[in-house]
Amino acid sequence: MEKLFLRYWLGGVSLAALLVANAHAAGNPHEVTQQHDREMCSVCHNQVPTLSDDKLLVTKYLATNFNDFKQNGVTMCASCHDATAYHKVNISVDFPVPDDLPLTEDKEMICLTCHFAHGSLSSDRPQCSFSFMDRLLDANRLHKSFLLRRNNSNGELCLTCHNPNEG
């Protein structure tokens, strides 16, 4: 009886999470297609970008033109996300950084250095580091893309700039 209850309870929780995720994605500014509410684009962009087809827009590999944005790359992201809860930003970088991790003209690291703005919020494989407990207790987090420019399941993205031997 306990197993049956647990199976239905877990199924109900999974269904609820799926419904919430789908409702959120319908108006999510990160998941953009031609069917998306184009007015949302003007919150961040100076001009509404043109989409050539109805596929999901993925900006991971597109060059970042900071002049296209109404605000700088931190203020823009912080209008919806808590920029202080994550990695420090507006940090001057004095070492070479690969081109796929864009810095501002002043060589500062911002949110868009490690994250791209548009694409799928889910991934077919883990994008961030995880532990055995994550697999048991937070399996949904494992397949969030976090819109990372590079995979980070083994710290690859972080190790681009951080040297673990130097603290």
C-alpha angles and dihedrals in degrees: 000000000000091000091051091049091047092050093051092043092051090045090052092049091049092049092049091050091049093050092049092047092050093047090050093048092055091071098024113131091208095062104062130174132151087271091060120109098266093201089071089064092066091063089075106012129071089216128021106255119235118239119210097204141005097261119118108278110240116189096179094108099030121104112256114237106191090192089070091067128084092218137023118279094262101043090047093053093041090059086079106010131055100246092189093060095067139038117337113264137195088050118151111236117211099183133068114279122194116258093245089066102062122208126195120261086265090057093251125150114234135169091277091058091077101016131056119213106228133042142073119331091209131063135201089227136029113283099186136045116281141178137214089265090054089056089053102037108021107027092146091063090058092067099045110112093211080204088265118177089218135024112266103181090119096026095268094141095046092046090059088078106010122074109204090204091062097050 
